[in-house]
Structures are given as structure tokens and as C-alpha cells.
Amino acid sequence: MANLTGPYKVRPPIMSVKVEDTMDIMIVRDTARRAAGLLGFTPAHRAQLSTAAATLAELVLKTGEAHTIHLNGVIKGSVNGLQISSQAPWLVGISANNVLIALRTKLGALVDEILLEGTQPPTILMVMWKNDARIRPVDTEIDEKD
């Protein structure tokens, strides 16, 4: 089972991708798009989430070590969202404020929240919450028979 962390209750889907080389970035992007689709996000927001996940995968790949990107549904009260996370052992001993400033500068426009949890090792968490603008519309068209 994936080592899931964060301040929110976890819900399906729960997916993980091991990032070892550049091909895995494409897999992370596709997996994020699929997870966001399962949660009912619009195509535009699925693209945003897949870009955020791929960017995180690129960052962890630059460390030279294999890492796992976790994608899972989360619940905060009555709101659902998608959480993207990865442990970041290369950040041990680095100021959490500096890390968050850097992450928010690079990824802040793509997600609602960016958190850094724990210290040994810290875990990067990104969350996008569903709201009315981010939910795939229900098809309300009625077929008329002649």
C-alpha cells in the first residue's frame, strides 16, 4: 500500500507511479489525468493537474534517485479533491518556507494548495479541490423523436 500522508481524509482513486526516468513523467501525466477524470474534473482542470504532477515528477527526477508520485482522492468536509504527493528526502534540513516559496512560484497557479509535511523526510503535497467550475457538466440534452 502506498505511504499516503496529508491533513485530509483519503478516498479512491489511489494510484502511484514510480519515477525512474523521463518516460515515467509521461506515465505520471497520464495517471494524473485519469485520476482527475475519475473524480469528475473538467478536461481543462485534468490538464492542469496532469501538468502539476508532471512538473513534480521532473523535479524529483532531477535528484538522480527513484521516487514515487502518489495520486489520490481527498475529502475536506463535503468537498472532494485530488492530492498529488511525493516524499522529498533531498529537502531534509532545508527551510520549509524557502521550499514552499519555490514550489508555489513554480506550481501555485496549477493547484489550490501546496504543503510540506513532516521532516524525516518531508513530503510535498499538492491539492486541487472540486468546485462548480471544475466539475464535468452532466449531459442534459434530451433526444427528441419525430
N, CA, C and O atoms as a GROMACS GRO file, in nm:
protein
  584
    1MET      N    1   0.085  -0.119   0.000
    1MET     CA    2   0.000   0.000   0.000
    1MET      C    3   0.088   0.123   0.000
    1MET      O    4   0.194   0.125   0.062
    2ALA      N    5   0.045   0.224  -0.069
    2ALA     CA    6   0.119   0.349  -0.079
    2ALA      C    7   0.128   0.416   0.058
    2ALA      O    8   0.038   0.403   0.141
    3ASN      N    9   0.238   0.487   0.079
    3ASN     CA   10   0.256   0.562   0.202
    3ASN      C   11   0.189   0.698   0.186
    3ASN      O   12   0.255   0.796   0.149
    4LEU      N   13   0.060   0.704   0.212
    4LEU     CA   14  -0.016   0.827   0.192
    4LEU      C   15  -0.014   0.910   0.318
    4LEU      O   16  -0.023   0.858   0.429
    5THR      N   17  -0.001   1.039   0.300
    5THR     CA   18   0.005   1.131   0.412
    5THR      C   19  -0.075   1.256   0.378
    5THR      O   20  -0.116   1.274   0.263
    6GLY      N   21  -0.096   1.339   0.474
    6GLY     CA   22  -0.165   1.465   0.449
    6GLY      C   23  -0.271   1.490   0.554
    6GLY      O   24  -0.308   1.401   0.629
    7PRO      N   25  -0.320   1.613   0.558
    7PRO     CA   26  -0.418   1.650   0.660
    7PRO      C   27  -0.562   1.610   0.626
    7PRO      O   28  -0.652   1.631   0.707
    8TYR      N   29  -0.583   1.553   0.508
    8TYR     CA   30  -0.719   1.524   0.463
    8TYR      C   31  -0.746   1.375   0.459
    8TYR      O   32  -0.655   1.293   0.448
    9LYS      N   33  -0.875   1.341   0.468
    9LYS     CA   34  -0.917   1.202   0.459
    9LYS      C   35  -0.897   1.153   0.315
    9LYS      O   36  -0.935   1.221   0.220
   10VAL      N   37  -0.838   1.034   0.302
   10VAL     CA   38  -0.810   0.977   0.170
   10VAL      C   39  -0.931   0.902   0.118
   10VAL      O   40  -1.002   0.836   0.194
   11ARG      N   41  -0.955   0.913  -0.012
   11ARG     CA   42  -1.062   0.839  -0.078
   11ARG      C   43  -1.012   0.794  -0.215
   11ARG      O   44  -0.915   0.849  -0.266
   12PRO      N   45  -1.077   0.693  -0.273
   12PRO     CA   46  -1.035   0.649  -0.407
   12PRO      C   47  -1.055   0.762  -0.509
   12PRO      O   48  -1.139   0.849  -0.487
   13PRO      N   49  -0.982   0.762  -0.617
   13PRO     CA   50  -0.882   0.663  -0.656
   13PRO      C   51  -0.752   0.683  -0.580
   13PRO      O   52  -0.719   0.793  -0.535
   14ILE      N   53  -0.678   0.573  -0.567
   14ILE     CA   54  -0.546   0.575  -0.505
   14ILE      C   55  -0.451   0.512  -0.606
   14ILE      O   56  -0.459   0.393  -0.634
   15MET      N   57  -0.361   0.593  -0.659
   15MET     CA   58  -0.268   0.547  -0.763
   15MET      C   59  -0.128   0.594  -0.729
   15MET      O   60  -0.109   0.696  -0.664
   16SER      N   61  -0.028   0.518  -0.773
   16SER     CA   62   0.112   0.554  -0.752
   16SER      C   63   0.191   0.523  -0.878
   16SER      O   64   0.163   0.427  -0.949
   17VAL      N   65   0.292   0.607  -0.904
   17VAL     CA   66   0.380   0.586  -1.019
   17VAL      C   67   0.523   0.603  -0.970
   17VAL      O   68   0.557   0.706  -0.911
   18LYS      N   69   0.606   0.504  -0.995
   18LYS     CA   70   0.748   0.514  -0.962
   18LYS      C   71   0.817   0.592  -1.074
   18LYS      O   72   0.803   0.557  -1.192
   19VAL      N   73   0.892   0.695  -1.038
   19VAL     CA   74   0.960   0.781  -1.134
   19VAL      C   75   1.109   0.747  -1.131
   19VAL      O   76   1.180   0.778  -1.035
   20GLU      N   77   1.155   0.683  -1.240
   20GLU     CA   78   1.296   0.644  -1.251
   20GLU      C   79   1.365   0.705  -1.372
   20GLU      O   80   1.486   0.723  -1.371
   21ASP      N   81   1.288   0.739  -1.477
   21ASP     CA   82   1.346   0.801  -1.597
   21ASP      C   83   1.243   0.891  -1.663
   21ASP      O   84   1.129   0.901  -1.618
   22THR      N   85   1.284   0.957  -1.771
   22THR     CA   86   1.197   1.057  -1.834
   22THR      C   87   1.066   0.999  -1.889
   22THR      O   88   0.966   1.070  -1.896
   23MET      N   89   1.065   0.873  -1.927
   23MET     CA   90   0.940   0.811  -1.975
   23MET      C   91   0.835   0.807  -1.865
   23MET      O   92   0.715   0.812  -1.893
   24ASP      N   93   0.879   0.798  -1.741
   24ASP     CA   94   0.785   0.793  -1.630
   24ASP      C   95   0.710   0.925  -1.611
   24ASP      O   96   0.601   0.926  -1.554
   25ILE      N   97   0.767   1.035  -1.658
   25ILE     CA   98   0.697   1.163  -1.649
   25ILE      C   99   0.568   1.158  -1.730
   25ILE      O  100   0.465   1.208  -1.687
   26MET      N  101   0.575   1.097  -1.848
   26MET     CA  102   0.456   1.081  -1.932
   26MET      C  103   0.352   0.992  -1.861
   26MET      O  104   0.232   1.018  -1.869
   27ILE      N  105   0.399   0.889  -1.793
   27ILE     CA  106   0.308   0.799  -1.720
   27ILE      C  107   0.242   0.874  -1.605
   27ILE      O  108   0.123   0.858  -1.580
   28VAL      N  109   0.320   0.957  -1.534
   28VAL     CA  110   0.264   1.038  -1.426
   28VAL      C  111   0.157   1.132  -1.481
   28VAL      O  112   0.050   1.146  -1.422
   29ARG      N  113   0.185   1.196  -1.593
   29ARG     CA  114   0.090   1.289  -1.655
   29ARG      C  115  -0.041   1.216  -1.689
   29ARG      O  116  -0.150   1.265  -1.659
   30ASP      N  117  -0.029   1.099  -1.751
   30ASP     CA  118  -0.147   1.022  -1.790
   30ASP      C  119  -0.225   0.973  -1.668
   30ASP      O  120  -0.348   0.976  -1.667
   31THR      N  121  -0.153   0.929  -1.566
   31THR     CA  122  -0.218   0.879  -1.444
   31THR      C  123  -0.291   0.991  -1.371
   31THR      O  124  -0.401   0.970  -1.320
   32ALA      N  125  -0.231   1.109  -1.366
   32ALA     CA  126  -0.297   1.224  -1.303
   32ALA      C  127  -0.424   1.262  -1.379
   32ALA      O  128  -0.527   1.291  -1.318
   33ARG      N  129  -0.416   1.260  -1.510
   33ARG     CA  130  -0.533   1.293  -1.592
   33ARG      C  131  -0.645   1.191  -1.567
   33ARG      O  132  -0.762   1.227  -1.557
   34ARG      N  133  -0.607   1.064  -1.558
   34ARG     CA  134  -0.705   0.958  -1.533
   34ARG      C  135  -0.768   0.973  -1.394
   34ARG      O  136  -0.890   0.963  -1.380
   35ALA      N  137  -0.686   0.998  -1.292
   35ALA     CA  138  -0.738   1.014  -1.156
   35ALA      C  139  -0.832   1.134  -1.148
   35ALA      O  140  -0.938   1.126  -1.085
   36ALA      N  141  -0.794   1.245  -1.211
   36ALA     CA  142  -0.879   1.364  -1.211
   36ALA      C  143  -1.010   1.337  -1.284
   36ALA      O  144  -1.116   1.387  -1.244
   37GLY      N  145  -1.004   1.260  -1.391
   37GLY     CA  146  -1.126   1.223  -1.464
   37GLY      C  147  -1.218   1.138  -1.379
   37GLY      O  148  -1.340   1.156  -1.382
   38LEU      N  149  -1.161   1.045  -1.304
   38LEU     CA  150  -1.242   0.960  -1.216
   38LEU      C  151  -1.312   1.042  -1.108
   38LEU      O  152  -1.420   1.005  -1.061
   39LEU      N  153  -1.250   1.152  -1.068
   39LEU     CA  154  -1.310   1.238  -0.966
   39LEU      C  155  -1.408   1.340  -1.025
   39LEU      O  156  -1.473   1.413  -0.951
   40GLY      N  157  -1.418   1.345  -1.159
   40GLY     CA  158  -1.516   1.431  -1.222
   40GLY      C  159  -1.468   1.570  -1.259
   40GLY      O  160  -1.550   1.658  -1.287
   41PHE      N  161  -1.337   1.594  -1.260
   41PHE     CA  162  -1.285   1.725  -1.301
   41PHE      C  163  -1.308   1.747  -1.451
   41PHE      O  164  -1.312   1.651  -1.528
   42THR      N  165  -1.321   1.872  -1.491
   42THR     CA  166  -1.337   1.907  -1.632
   42THR      C  167  -1.206   1.877  -1.706
   42THR      O  168  -1.101   1.866  -1.643
   43PRO      N  169  -1.211   1.864  -1.839
   43PRO     CA  170  -1.088   1.840  -1.915
   43PRO      C  171  -0.980   1.945  -1.891
   43PRO      O  172  -0.862   1.911  -1.883
   44ALA      N  173  -1.018   2.071  -1.880
   44ALA     CA  174  -0.918   2.177  -1.856
   44ALA      C  175  -0.849   2.158  -1.721
   44ALA      O  176  -0.728   2.178  -1.710
   45HIS      N  177  -0.925   2.121  -1.619
   45HIS     CA  178  -0.867   2.102  -1.487
   45HIS      C  179  -0.788   1.972  -1.478
   45HIS      O  180  -0.692   1.962  -1.402
   46ARG      N  181  -0.829   1.871  -1.556
   46ARG     CA  182  -0.748   1.749  -1.566
   46ARG      C  183  -0.612   1.783  -1.625
   46ARG      O  184  -0.510   1.732  -1.580
   47ALA      N  185  -0.611   1.870  -1.725
   47ALA     CA  186  -0.484   1.911  -1.786
   47ALA      C  187  -0.397   1.987  -1.686
   47ALA      O  188  -0.276   1.965  -1.681
   48GLN      N  189  -0.457   2.074  -1.607
   48GLN     CA  190  -0.382   2.146  -1.504
   48GLN      C  191  -0.320   2.050  -1.404
   48GLN      O  192  -0.202   2.062  -1.371
   49LEU      N  193  -0.400   1.955  -1.356
   49LEU     CA  194  -0.349   1.859  -1.259
   49LEU      C  195  -0.240   1.771  -1.318
   49LEU      O  196  -0.141   1.740  -1.251
   50SER      N  197  -0.256   1.731  -1.443
   50SER     CA  198  -0.153   1.646  -1.505
   50SER      C  199  -0.024   1.725  -1.526
   50SER      O  200   0.085   1.669  -1.516
   51THR      N  201  -0.035   1.855  -1.554
   51THR     CA  202   0.084   1.938  -1.567
   51THR      C  203   0.154   1.954  -1.432
   51THR      O  204   0.277   1.946  -1.425
   52ALA      N  205   0.077   1.975  -1.326
   52ALA     CA  206   0.136   1.986  -1.192
   52ALA      C  207   0.207   1.856  -1.152
   52ALA      O  208   0.318   1.860  -1.099
   53ALA      N  209   0.143   1.743  -1.179
   53ALA     CA  210   0.203   1.613  -1.145
   53ALA      C  211   0.330   1.589  -1.226
   53ALA      O  212   0.430   1.542  -1.172
   54ALA      N  213   0.326   1.621  -1.355
   54ALA     CA  214   0.444   1.602  -1.440
   54ALA      C  215   0.558   1.693  -1.397
   54ALA      O  216   0.674   1.652  -1.401
   55THR      N  217   0.526   1.814  -1.356
   55THR     CA  218   0.630   1.907  -1.309
   55THR      C  219   0.694   1.855  -1.181
   55THR      O  220   0.816   1.862  -1.165
   56LEU      N  221   0.613   1.802  -1.090
   56LEU     CA  222   0.668   1.742  -0.968
   56LEU      C  223   0.756   1.622  -1.004
   56LEU      O  224   0.862   1.604  -0.946
   57ALA      N  225   0.712   1.540  -1.100
   57ALA     CA  226   0.791   1.425  -1.143
   57ALA      C  227   0.925   1.470  -1.201
   57ALA      O  228   1.028   1.407  -1.175
   58GLU      N  229   0.925   1.577  -1.280
   58GLU     CA  230   1.050   1.630  -1.334
   58GLU      C  231   1.143   1.675  -1.222
   58GLU      O  232   1.264   1.651  -1.228
   59LEU      N  233   1.087   1.741  -1.120
   59LEU     CA  234   1.169   1.786  -1.008
   59LEU      C  235   1.233   1.670  -0.934
   59LEU      O  236   1.352   1.673  -0.903
   60VAL      N  237   1.154   1.566  -0.905
   60VAL     CA  238   1.211   1.453  -0.831
   60VAL      C  239   1.310   1.375  -0.916
   60VAL      O  240   1.405   1.317  -0.863
   61LEU      N  241   1.289   1.372  -1.046
   61LEU     CA  242   1.381   1.302  -1.136
   61LEU      C  243   1.518   1.369  -1.136
   61LEU      O  244   1.620   1.301  -1.151
   62LYS      N  245   1.522   1.500  -1.121
   62LYS     CA  246   1.649   1.574  -1.120
   62LYS      C  247   1.737   1.540  -1.000
   62LYS      O  248   1.855   1.573  -1.000
   63THR      N  249   1.680   1.476  -0.898
   63THR     CA  250   1.761   1.438  -0.782
   63THR      C  251   1.851   1.318  -0.812
   63THR      O  252   1.946   1.292  -0.739
   64GLY      N  253   1.820   1.246  -0.919
   64GLY     CA  254   1.901   1.130  -0.956
   64GLY      C  255   1.860   1.001  -0.887
   64GLY      O  256   1.918   0.896  -0.912
   65GLU      N  257   1.761   1.008  -0.801
   65GLU     CA  258   1.710   0.890  -0.730
   65GLU      C  259   1.568   0.860  -0.776
   65GLU      O  260   1.495   0.949  -0.818
   66ALA      N  261   1.529   0.733  -0.767
   66ALA     CA  262   1.391   0.695  -0.798
   66ALA      C  263   1.299   0.742  -0.685
   66ALA      O  264   1.334   0.733  -0.568
   67HIS      N  265   1.183   0.792  -0.722
   67HIS     CA  266   1.083   0.838  -0.625
   67HIS      C  267   0.947   0.792  -0.672
   67HIS      O  268   0.928   0.755  -0.788
   68THR      N  269   0.851   0.794  -0.581
   68THR     CA  270   0.715   0.756  -0.615
   68THR      C  271   0.624   0.878  -0.602
   68THR      O  272   0.626   0.948  -0.501
   69ILE      N  273   0.544   0.900  -0.705
   69ILE     CA  274   0.441   1.005  -0.702
   69ILE      C  275   0.309   0.935  -0.668
   69ILE      O  276   0.270   0.839  -0.734
   70HIS      N  277   0.242   0.984  -0.564
   70HIS     CA  278   0.113   0.929  -0.523
   70HIS      C  279   0.003   1.024  -0.567
   70HIS      O  280   0.015   1.146  -0.554
   71LEU      N  281  -0.104   0.968  -0.620
   71LEU     CA  282  -0.222   1.045  -0.660
   71LEU      C  283  -0.342   0.981  -0.594
   71LEU      O  284  -0.367   0.862  -0.610
   72ASN      N  285  -0.416   1.060  -0.518
   72ASN     CA  286  -0.532   1.003  -0.451
   72ASN      C  287  -0.638   1.109  -0.428
   72ASN      O  288  -0.610   1.228  -0.419
   73GLY      N  289  -0.761   1.061  -0.420
   73GLY     CA  290  -0.870   1.150  -0.385
   73GLY      C  291  -0.860   1.188  -0.239
   73GLY      O  292  -0.810   1.110  -0.157
   74VAL      N  293  -0.906   1.308  -0.205
   74VAL     CA  294  -0.909   1.354  -0.067
   74VAL      C  295  -1.043   1.422  -0.040
   74VAL      O  296  -1.111   1.469  -0.132
   75ILE      N  297  -1.079   1.425   0.088
   75ILE     CA  298  -1.205   1.486   0.130
   75ILE      C  299  -1.175   1.587   0.240
   75ILE      O  300  -1.102   1.556   0.335
   76LYS      N  301  -1.233   1.707   0.229
   76LYS     CA  302  -1.226   1.809   0.334
   76LYS      C  303  -1.369   1.855   0.356
   76LYS      O  304  -1.422   1.935   0.279
   77GLY      N  305  -1.431   1.805   0.462
   77GLY     CA  306  -1.572   1.835   0.486
   77GLY      C  307  -1.657   1.771   0.378
   77GLY      O  308  -1.658   1.648   0.365
   78SER      N  309  -1.727   1.852   0.300
   78SER     CA  310  -1.810   1.798   0.193
   78SER      C  311  -1.747   1.818   0.055
   78SER      O  312  -1.811   1.793  -0.047
   79VAL      N  313  -1.622   1.863   0.052
   79VAL     CA  314  -1.554   1.891  -0.074
   79VAL      C  315  -1.454   1.780  -0.105
   79VAL      O  316  -1.380   1.735  -0.018
   80ASN      N  317  -1.453   1.738  -0.232
   80ASN     CA  318  -1.358   1.637  -0.278
   80ASN      C  319  -1.250   1.704  -0.361
   80ASN      O  320  -1.270   1.811  -0.419
   81GLY      N  321  -1.134   1.638  -0.366
   81GLY     CA  322  -1.026   1.691  -0.448
   81GLY      C  323  -0.928   1.582  -0.484
   81GLY      O  324  -0.946   1.466  -0.448
   82LEU      N  325  -0.824   1.621  -0.556
   82LEU     CA  326  -0.716   1.529  -0.592
   82LEU      C  327  -0.588   1.579  -0.527
   82LEU      O  328  -0.553   1.696  -0.538
   83GLN      N  329  -0.520   1.487  -0.459
   83GLN     CA  330  -0.392   1.518  -0.394
   83GLN      C  331  -0.280   1.448  -0.471
   83GLN      O  332  -0.292   1.330  -0.504
   84ILE      N  333  -0.173   1.520  -0.497
   84ILE     CA  334  -0.053   1.466  -0.562
   84ILE      C  335   0.059   1.483  -0.460
   84ILE      O  336   0.079   1.593  -0.408
   85SER      N  337   0.133   1.376  -0.431
   85SER     CA  338   0.236   1.386  -0.329
   85SER      C  339   0.358   1.301  -0.361
   85SER      O  340   0.351   1.205  -0.438
   86SER      N  341   0.468   1.339  -0.298
   86SER     CA  342   0.591   1.262  -0.310
   86SER      C  343   0.681   1.295  -0.192
   86SER      O  344   0.692   1.410  -0.151
   87GLN      N  345   0.745   1.192  -0.137
   87GLN     CA  346   0.844   1.217  -0.034
   87GLN      C  347   0.964   1.286  -0.098
   87GLN      O  348   0.996   1.262  -0.214
   88ALA      N  349   1.029   1.373  -0.020
   88ALA     CA  350   1.139   1.453  -0.074
   88ALA      C  351   1.259   1.449   0.020
   88ALA      O  352   1.289   1.548   0.087
   89PRO      N  353   1.329   1.335   0.025
   89PRO     CA  354   1.443   1.325   0.117
   89PRO      C  355   1.554   1.425   0.088
   89PRO      O  356   1.631   1.459   0.178
   90TRP      N  357   1.565   1.474  -0.035
   90TRP     CA  358   1.668   1.572  -0.068
   90TRP      C  359   1.642   1.708  -0.004
   90TRP      O  360   1.728   1.795  -0.006
   91LEU      N  361   1.522   1.727   0.055
   91LEU     CA  362   1.488   1.853   0.120
   91LEU      C  363   1.513   1.852   0.270
   91LEU      O  364   1.487   1.952   0.337
   92VAL      N  365   1.562   1.741   0.325
   92VAL     CA  366   1.590   1.733   0.469
   92VAL      C  367   1.691   1.843   0.504
   92VAL      O  368   1.795   1.856   0.440
   93GLY      N  369   1.658   1.920   0.606
   93GLY     CA  370   1.748   2.025   0.652
   93GLY      C  371   1.734   2.158   0.579
   93GLY      O  372   1.801   2.255   0.615
   94ILE      N  373   1.650   2.164   0.477
   94ILE     CA  374   1.629   2.289   0.403
   94ILE      C  375   1.505   2.358   0.460
   94ILE      O  376   1.407   2.292   0.494
   95SER      N  377   1.509   2.488   0.469
   95SER     CA  378   1.399   2.567   0.524
   95SER      C  379   1.268   2.538   0.451
   95SER      O  380   1.259   2.551   0.329
   96ALA      N  381   1.167   2.498   0.528
   96ALA     CA  382   1.036   2.468   0.470
   96ALA      C  383   0.978   2.591   0.402
   96ALA      O  384   0.914   2.579   0.297
   97ASN      N  385   1.000   2.710   0.459
   97ASN     CA  386   0.948   2.833   0.398
   97ASN      C  387   1.010   2.856   0.260
   97ASN      O  388   0.940   2.893   0.166
   98ASN      N  389   1.141   2.834   0.248
   98ASN     CA  390   1.207   2.852   0.118
   98ASN      C  391   1.156   2.751   0.016
   98ASN      O  392   1.135   2.785  -0.100
   99VAL      N  393   1.136   2.627   0.060
   99VAL     CA  394   1.086   2.523  -0.030
   99VAL      C  395   0.946   2.559  -0.077
   99VAL      O  396   0.916   2.548  -0.196
  100LEU      N  397   0.860   2.601   0.015
  100LEU     CA  398   0.722   2.636  -0.022
  100LEU      C  399   0.717   2.757  -0.116
  100LEU      O  400   0.635   2.760  -0.207
  101ILE      N  401   0.803   2.855  -0.094
  101ILE     CA  402   0.807   2.970  -0.184
  101ILE      C  403   0.845   2.924  -0.324
  101ILE      O  404   0.782   2.966  -0.422
  102ALA      N  405   0.946   2.838  -0.335
  102ALA     CA  406   0.990   2.788  -0.466
  102ALA      C  407   0.880   2.707  -0.533
  102ALA      O  408   0.853   2.724  -0.652
  103LEU      N  409   0.816   2.616  -0.457
  103LEU     CA  410   0.710   2.533  -0.514
  103LEU      C  411   0.589   2.617  -0.557
  103LEU      O  412   0.532   2.594  -0.663
  104ARG      N  413   0.552   2.713  -0.474
  104ARG     CA  414   0.436   2.796  -0.508
  104ARG      C  415   0.465   2.886  -0.628
  104ARG      O  416   0.375   2.916  -0.706
  105THR      N  417   0.590   2.928  -0.643
  105THR     CA  418   0.627   3.007  -0.760
  105THR      C  419   0.614   2.924  -0.887
  105THR      O  420   0.565   2.973  -0.989
  106LYS      N  421   0.658   2.799  -0.880
  106LYS     CA  422   0.657   2.712  -0.998
  106LYS      C  423   0.520   2.650  -1.025
  106LYS      O  424   0.480   2.636  -1.140
  107LEU      N  425   0.447   2.612  -0.919
  107LEU     CA  426   0.326   2.532  -0.934
  107LEU      C  427   0.199   2.598  -0.880
  107LEU      O  428   0.089   2.544  -0.898
  108GLY      N  429   0.211   2.711  -0.816
  108GLY     CA  430   0.098   2.772  -0.746
  108GLY      C  431  -0.022   2.803  -0.833
  108GLY      O  432  -0.135   2.800  -0.784
  109ALA      N  433  -0.001   2.833  -0.960
  109ALA     CA  434  -0.114   2.864  -1.048
  109ALA      C  435  -0.189   2.740  -1.093
  109ALA      O  436  -0.298   2.750  -1.149
  110LEU      N  437  -0.131   2.622  -1.069
  110LEU     CA  438  -0.192   2.498  -1.117
  110LEU      C  439  -0.278   2.428  -1.014
  110LEU      O  440  -0.368   2.352  -1.050
  111VAL      N  441  -0.254   2.452  -0.885
  111VAL     CA  442  -0.325   2.380  -0.778
  111VAL      C  443  -0.372   2.480  -0.672
  111VAL      O  444  -0.327   2.594  -0.670
  112ASP      N  445  -0.462   2.435  -0.585
  112ASP     CA  446  -0.515   2.521  -0.480
  112ASP      C  447  -0.425   2.528  -0.358
  112ASP      O  448  -0.412   2.633  -0.295
  113GLU      N  449  -0.361   2.417  -0.325
  113GLU     CA  450  -0.278   2.411  -0.204
  113GLU      C  451  -0.147   2.341  -0.234
  113GLU      O  452  -0.143   2.244  -0.310
  114ILE      N  453  -0.040   2.392  -0.175
  114ILE     CA  454   0.089   2.324  -0.176
  114ILE      C  455   0.136   2.321  -0.031
  114ILE      O  456   0.149   2.426   0.033
  115LEU      N  457   0.161   2.201   0.019
  115LEU     CA  458   0.201   2.183   0.158
  115LEU      C  459   0.331   2.104   0.164
  115LEU      O  460   0.364   2.030   0.072
  116LEU      N  461   0.404   2.120   0.273
  116LEU     CA  462   0.521   2.039   0.301
  116LEU      C  463   0.499   1.980   0.438
  116LEU      O  464   0.492   2.053   0.537
  117GLU      N  465   0.487   1.847   0.446
  117GLU     CA  466   0.457   1.781   0.572
  117GLU      C  467   0.573   1.696   0.619
  117GLU      O  468   0.642   1.634   0.538
  118GLY      N  469   0.595   1.693   0.749
  118GLY     CA  470   0.698   1.609   0.806
  118GLY      C  471   0.838   1.666   0.781
  118GLY      O  472   0.855   1.766   0.713
  119THR      N  473   0.936   1.597   0.840
  119THR     CA  474   1.074   1.642   0.824
  119THR      C  475   1.171   1.529   0.792
  119THR      O  476   1.281   1.555   0.743
  120GLN      N  477   1.134   1.405   0.816
  120GLN     CA  478   1.228   1.293   0.801
  120GLN      C  479   1.171   1.180   0.718
  120GLN      O  480   1.136   1.078   0.778
  121PRO      N  481   1.158   1.186   0.592
  121PRO     CA  482   1.180   1.303   0.505
  121PRO      C  483   1.053   1.384   0.491
  121PRO      O  484   0.944   1.334   0.521
  122PRO      N  485   1.064   1.507   0.444
  122PRO     CA  486   0.943   1.585   0.418
  122PRO      C  487   0.867   1.529   0.298
  122PRO      O  488   0.925   1.463   0.211
  123THR      N  489   0.739   1.556   0.294
  123THR     CA  490   0.655   1.513   0.182
  123THR      C  491   0.592   1.637   0.119
  123THR      O  492   0.532   1.720   0.188
  124ILE      N  493   0.606   1.647  -0.014
  124ILE     CA  494   0.542   1.755  -0.089
  124ILE      C  495   0.399   1.711  -0.121
  124ILE      O  496   0.378   1.602  -0.174
  125LEU      N  497   0.302   1.796  -0.088
  125LEU     CA  498   0.160   1.768  -0.116
  125LEU      C  499   0.102   1.883  -0.198
  125LEU      O  500   0.123   2.000  -0.166
  126MET      N  501   0.030   1.849  -0.304
  126MET     CA  502  -0.042   1.948  -0.384
  126MET      C  503  -0.187   1.900  -0.394
  126MET      O  504  -0.212   1.782  -0.414
  127VAL      N  505  -0.282   1.993  -0.379
  127VAL     CA  506  -0.424   1.957  -0.383
  127VAL      C  507  -0.499   2.055  -0.472
  127VAL      O  508  -0.477   2.176  -0.467
  128MET      N  509  -0.589   2.000  -0.554
  128MET     CA  510  -0.688   2.082  -0.623
  128MET      C  511  -0.825   2.034  -0.576
  128MET      O  512  -0.855   1.914  -0.580
  129TRP      N  513  -0.907   2.129  -0.532
  129TRP     CA  514  -1.041   2.097  -0.484
  129TRP      C  515  -1.143   2.116  -0.595
  129TRP      O  516  -1.131   2.205  -0.678
  130LYS      N  517  -1.244   2.029  -0.594
  130LYS     CA  518  -1.354   2.042  -0.691
  130LYS      C  519  -1.448   2.152  -0.644
  130LYS      O  520  -1.480   2.163  -0.525
  131ASN      N  521  -1.491   2.234  -0.739
  131ASN     CA  522  -1.597   2.330  -0.715
  131ASN      C  523  -1.686   2.329  -0.838
  131ASN      O  524  -1.660   2.254  -0.932
  132ASP      N  525  -1.789   2.410  -0.839
  132ASP     CA  526  -1.884   2.407  -0.951
  132ASP      C  527  -1.818   2.429  -1.086
  132ASP      O  528  -1.858   2.369  -1.186
  133ALA      N  529  -1.717   2.514  -1.091
  133ALA     CA  530  -1.650   2.544  -1.219
  133ALA      C  531  -1.559   2.430  -1.264
  133ALA      O  532  -1.521   2.423  -1.381
  134ARG      N  533  -1.523   2.340  -1.173
  134ARG     CA  534  -1.429   2.234  -1.205
  134ARG      C  535  -1.495   2.098  -1.224
  134ARG      O  536  -1.426   1.998  -1.244
  135ILE      N  537  -1.627   2.092  -1.217
  135ILE     CA  538  -1.697   1.965  -1.228
  135ILE      C  539  -1.745   1.946  -1.371
  135ILE      O  540  -1.800   2.037  -1.432
  136ARG      N  541  -1.723   1.826  -1.421
  136ARG     CA  542  -1.767   1.791  -1.556
  136ARG      C  543  -1.919   1.805  -1.561
  136ARG      O  544  -1.988   1.743  -1.479
  137PRO      N  545  -1.975   1.883  -1.654
  137PRO     CA  546  -2.121   1.901  -1.660
  137PRO      C  547  -2.193   1.772  -1.697
  137PRO      O  548  -2.142   1.689  -1.772
  138VAL      N  549  -2.312   1.758  -1.642
  138VAL     CA  550  -2.396   1.643  -1.674
  138VAL      C  551  -2.468   1.673  -1.805
  138VAL      O  552  -2.516   1.784  -1.825
  139ASP      N  553  -2.474   1.575  -1.893
  139ASP     CA  554  -2.540   1.593  -2.022
  139ASP      C  555  -2.690   1.604  -1.999
  139ASP      O  556  -2.755   1.508  -1.956
  140THR      N  557  -2.746   1.722  -2.028
  140THR     CA  558  -2.889   1.744  -2.004
  140THR      C  559  -2.969   1.747  -2.134
  140THR      O  560  -3.089   1.773  -2.132
  141GLU      N  561  -2.903   1.722  -2.244
  141GLU     CA  562  -2.971   1.723  -2.374
  141GLU      C  563  -3.068   1.605  -2.382
  141GLU      O  564  -3.032   1.492  -2.349
  142ILE      N  565  -3.190   1.633  -2.426
  142ILE     CA  566  -3.292   1.529  -2.439
  142ILE      C  567  -3.311   1.498  -2.586
  142ILE      O  568  -3.331   1.588  -2.668
  143ASP      N  569  -3.305   1.371  -2.620
  143ASP     CA  570  -3.328   1.330  -2.758
  143ASP      C  571  -3.477   1.341  -2.788
  143ASP      O  572  -3.561   1.289  -2.715
  144GLU      N  573  -3.507   1.409  -2.897
  144GLU     CA  574  -3.647   1.422  -2.937
  144GLU      C  575  -3.674   1.328  -3.053
  144GLU      O  576  -3.597   1.322  -3.149
  145LYS      N  577  -3.784   1.257  -3.044
  145LYS     CA  578  -3.825   1.165  -3.151
  145LYS      C  579  -3.927   1.236  -3.238
  145LYS      O  580  -4.014   1.307  -3.187
  146ASP      N  581  -3.919   1.217  -3.370
  146ASP     CA  582  -4.017   1.278  -3.462
  146ASP      C  583  -4.145   1.200  -3.465
  146ASP      O  584  -4.238   1.236  -3.536
   0.00000   0.00000   0.00000
